Amino acid sequence: MDDSPKKADTRKDLESDLKGLVYRGSTWLVAGTVSQRIVRLLSNLILVRVLLPEDFGLVALVFAWVQGLVLCSDLGVVRSIIQHPRGDSREFLGTAFTLNILRGIGLWLVSMVISVPMAAFYEMEELKWMLPVASLSVLINALSSPRQVLLTRNLKVRLTEGISVASSLSGVLFTVSLALLWRDAWALIFGGLCRDAFRCVLSYFVSPPRGIWPSWDKDAFNAILNFGRWIILSSFLTFLALQADRLIAGKFVPQSVLGQLSVALLYVGMVRSLVSRGGKSLLLPIFAKTEGTVPERLRPRYRKARLVMLSTLMPLLCGMTILGPELIDLLYPERWAAVGFYLQCTIVGYLPSYILTGTGMALLSIGDSKGNAMVTAVEVVSLVISLLVGVLTWGLPGMLVARGISTFVSYPILASRLKRRGIWMPWLDLIALVLTILALLGGFYLKRLYLS
């Protein structure tokens, strides 16, 4: 008996299910991310009128190092739960819970050790106390419900975004209230801790543990470790890629300028957050399912995903680059006017990497975490060199623009890894780059004509 019609129907059902998941997930993802960005932007617009640029600069450095501690110890626990067949089992989740708690305690102890030398290196005495306090957020997040990650595994984006939006709102209320009372950088630190504590408590209401508590399973531990061995390196390199500008600028520019830069990076972070959350909440699980069931369909899905993201991101980024100073002048007090220029320089430096949006996630989704780590390693080494040369030669603007060089340096390795999997799309990359350059040139020309 010929089973081909039945298999065809199965494939159609699977494709229909995935399309439904993508549509529903995309809707909630966009709604949740946009809501959070709006809330954070409104909070920032209030806080810049209460706090000084120096306060923002100090806290930007603190949070950069906290994120570094988190990423440098990333075992890929969340990704393991999403991808592993036993990821939703009690043994696997209990082991993951244990690893997260141990990691949280360890990172807090490390923060206490490095706080003193960091304060001496940056010549900021406040770092000695702020870094250990801010690092408590790692431990708080580790205590969240162990079943919360299953919401992402099962593509329940509505619930995950609901938790994130509610947490963001609580964080804004706490931070703004403390800023009005204290009027110093500590308000930003404790506001973040209150937000994380609220999120932790909320996770138990939305996704109760149901008997899952810290435990240990050797097979689960080995599975997480095997998957995360390259994730650790990749995450460490990702930390440098994301925070190298703040870490280097903190040494070479005044604290107030670092605060202005942090506001410019807030706008870039809005776009980066959408890309990152889209990859983790949608692309990673969907690509994993596609690879495991219908491998020949990965390329068209990957191309479609990139086209959607590029058509959304690039007009937004080009618009922000062209109209950045006018936007900042409209929204911020005069003492923050320099943010507009820093915003332009920052986006220009980030544009090459945004053109390749989704490529790294594609490598991870098909299990090539080693290839992703190799690409990121080359990019980060060239990034640090470019940033140092840029800041020493042309100051902060030179450093921000020089970031883009690293993407071109690492591209040949990225292309070779994607080509092995049959998903390298050189024409898409080239066309996106050319169109972006033309859009920027045309936009600045029209702006000049209008102003003249």
DAGIZI-V816087 format. One record per backbone hydrogen bond with DSSP energy under -0.5 kcal/mol. CO is the residue of the C=O (numbers start at 1). NH is the residue of the N-H. If there is no record, write none. Layout:
co:CO nh:NH
co:CO nh:NH
//
This chain:
co:1 nh:3
co:3 nh:7
co:4 nh:8
co:5 nh:9
co:6 nh:10
co:7 nh:11
co:8 nh:12
co:9 nh:13
co:10 nh:14
co:11 nh:15
co:12 nh:16
co:13 nh:17
co:14 nh:18
co:15 nh:19
co:16 nh:20
co:17 nh:21
co:18 nh:22
co:19 nh:23
co:20 nh:24
co:21 nh:25
co:22 nh:26
co:23 nh:27
co:24 nh:28
co:25 nh:29
co:26 nh:30
co:27 nh:31
co:28 nh:32
co:29 nh:33
co:30 nh:34
co:31 nh:35
co:32 nh:36
co:33 nh:37
co:34 nh:38
co:35 nh:39
co:36 nh:40
co:37 nh:41
co:38 nh:42
co:39 nh:43
co:40 nh:44
co:41 nh:45
co:42 nh:46
co:43 nh:47
co:44 nh:48
co:46 nh:49
co:47 nh:50
co:47 nh:51
co:52 nh:55
co:52 nh:56
co:53 nh:57
co:54 nh:58
co:55 nh:59
co:56 nh:60
co:57 nh:61
co:58 nh:62
co:59 nh:63
co:60 nh:64
co:61 nh:65
co:62 nh:66
co:63 nh:67
co:64 nh:68
co:65 nh:69
co:66 nh:70
co:67 nh:71
co:68 nh:72
co:69 nh:73
co:70 nh:73
co:71 nh:74
co:76 nh:80
co:77 nh:81
co:78 nh:82
co:79 nh:83
co:80 nh:84
co:84 nh:87
co:86 nh:89
co:89 nh:93
co:90 nh:94
co:91 nh:95
co:92 nh:96
co:93 nh:97
co:94 nh:98
co:94 nh:215
co:95 nh:99
co:96 nh:100
co:97 nh:101
co:98 nh:102
co:99 nh:103
co:100 nh:104
co:101 nh:105
co:102 nh:106
co:103 nh:107
co:104 nh:108
co:105 nh:109
co:106 nh:110
co:107 nh:111
co:108 nh:112
co:109 nh:113
co:110 nh:114
co:111 nh:115
co:112 nh:116
co:113 nh:117
co:114 nh:118
co:115 nh:119
co:116 nh:120
co:117 nh:121
co:118 nh:122
co:119 nh:123
co:119 nh:124
co:124 nh:127
co:125 nh:128
co:126 nh:129
co:126 nh:130
co:127 nh:131
co:129 nh:133
co:130 nh:134
co:131 nh:135
co:133 nh:136
co:134 nh:137
co:135 nh:138
co:135 nh:139
co:136 nh:140
co:137 nh:141
co:138 nh:142
co:139 nh:143
co:140 nh:143
co:141 nh:144
co:145 nh:148
co:147 nh:150
co:148 nh:151
co:148 nh:152
co:149 nh:152
co:149 nh:153
co:150 nh:154
co:151 nh:156
co:152 nh:155
co:155 nh:157
co:156 nh:159
co:156 nh:160
co:157 nh:161
co:158 nh:162
co:159 nh:163
co:160 nh:164
co:161 nh:165
co:162 nh:166
co:163 nh:167
co:164 nh:168
co:165 nh:169
co:166 nh:170
co:167 nh:171
co:168 nh:172
co:169 nh:173
co:170 nh:174
co:171 nh:175
co:172 nh:176
co:173 nh:177
co:174 nh:178
co:175 nh:179
co:176 nh:180
co:177 nh:181
co:178 nh:182
co:178 nh:183
co:179 nh:183
co:184 nh:187
co:185 nh:188
co:185 nh:189
co:186 nh:190
co:187 nh:191
co:188 nh:192
co:189 nh:193
co:190 nh:194
co:191 nh:195
co:192 nh:196
co:193 nh:197
co:194 nh:198
co:195 nh:199
co:196 nh:200
co:197 nh:201
co:198 nh:202
co:199 nh:203
co:200 nh:204
co:201 nh:204
co:201 nh:205
co:202 nh:205
co:202 nh:206
co:203 nh:207
co:209 nh:212
co:211 nh:213
co:217 nh:221
co:218 nh:222
co:219 nh:223
co:220 nh:224
co:221 nh:225
co:222 nh:226
co:223 nh:227
co:224 nh:228
co:225 nh:229
co:228 nh:232
co:229 nh:233
co:230 nh:234
co:231 nh:235
co:232 nh:236
co:233 nh:237
co:234 nh:238
co:235 nh:239
co:236 nh:240
co:237 nh:241
co:238 nh:242
co:239 nh:243
co:240 nh:244
co:243 nh:247
co:244 nh:248
co:245 nh:249
co:246 nh:250
co:248 nh:251
co:248 nh:252
co:249 nh:253
co:254 nh:258
co:255 nh:259
co:256 nh:260
co:257 nh:261
co:258 nh:262
co:259 nh:263
co:260 nh:264
co:261 nh:265
co:262 nh:266
co:263 nh:267
co:264 nh:267
co:264 nh:268
co:265 nh:269
co:266 nh:270
co:267 nh:271
co:268 nh:272
co:269 nh:273
co:270 nh:274
co:271 nh:275
co:272 nh:276
co:273 nh:277
co:274 nh:278
co:275 nh:279
co:276 nh:280
co:277 nh:281
co:278 nh:282
co:278 nh:283
co:279 nh:284
co:282 nh:286
co:283 nh:287
co:284 nh:288
co:285 nh:289
co:286 nh:290
co:287 nh:291
co:288 nh:292
co:289 nh:293
co:290 nh:294
co:294 nh:297
co:295 nh:298
co:297 nh:301
co:298 nh:302
co:299 nh:303
co:300 nh:304
co:301 nh:305
co:302 nh:306
co:303 nh:307
co:304 nh:308
co:305 nh:309
co:306 nh:310
co:307 nh:311
co:308 nh:312
co:309 nh:313
co:310 nh:314
co:312 nh:316
co:313 nh:317
co:314 nh:318
co:315 nh:319
co:316 nh:320
co:317 nh:321
co:318 nh:322
co:319 nh:323
co:320 nh:324
co:323 nh:327
co:324 nh:328
co:325 nh:329
co:326 nh:330
co:327 nh:331
co:328 nh:332
co:333 nh:336
co:334 nh:337
co:336 nh:339
co:337 nh:340
co:338 nh:342
co:339 nh:343
co:340 nh:344
co:341 nh:345
co:342 nh:346
co:343 nh:347
co:344 nh:348
co:345 nh:349
co:346 nh:350
co:347 nh:351
co:348 nh:352
co:350 nh:353
co:350 nh:354
co:351 nh:355
co:352 nh:356
co:354 nh:357
co:356 nh:359
co:358 nh:362
co:359 nh:363
co:360 nh:364
co:361 nh:365
co:362 nh:366
co:363 nh:368
co:364 nh:367
co:367 nh:369
co:368 nh:372
co:369 nh:373
co:370 nh:374
co:371 nh:375
co:372 nh:376
co:373 nh:377
co:374 nh:378
co:375 nh:379
co:376 nh:380
co:377 nh:381
co:378 nh:382
co:379 nh:383
co:380 nh:384
co:381 nh:385
co:382 nh:386
co:383 nh:387
co:384 nh:388
co:385 nh:389
co:386 nh:390
co:387 nh:391
co:388 nh:392
co:389 nh:393
co:390 nh:394
co:391 nh:395
co:394 nh:398
co:395 nh:399
co:396 nh:400
co:397 nh:401
co:398 nh:402
co:399 nh:403
co:400 nh:403
co:401 nh:404
co:402 nh:405
co:402 nh:406
co:403 nh:406
co:403 nh:407
co:404 nh:407
co:404 nh:408
co:405 nh:409
co:406 nh:410
co:407 nh:411
co:408 nh:412
co:410 nh:413
co:410 nh:414
co:411 nh:415
co:412 nh:416
co:413 nh:417
co:414 nh:418
co:415 nh:419
co:416 nh:420
co:417 nh:421
co:418 nh:423
co:419 nh:422
co:425 nh:429
co:426 nh:430
co:427 nh:431
co:428 nh:432
co:429 nh:433
co:430 nh:434
co:431 nh:435
co:432 nh:436
co:433 nh:437
co:434 nh:438
co:435 nh:439
co:436 nh:440
co:437 nh:441
co:438 nh:442
co:439 nh:443
co:440 nh:444
co:441 nh:445
co:442 nh:446
co:443 nh:447
co:444 nh:448
co:445 nh:449
co:446 nh:450
co:447 nh:451
co:448 nh:452
//
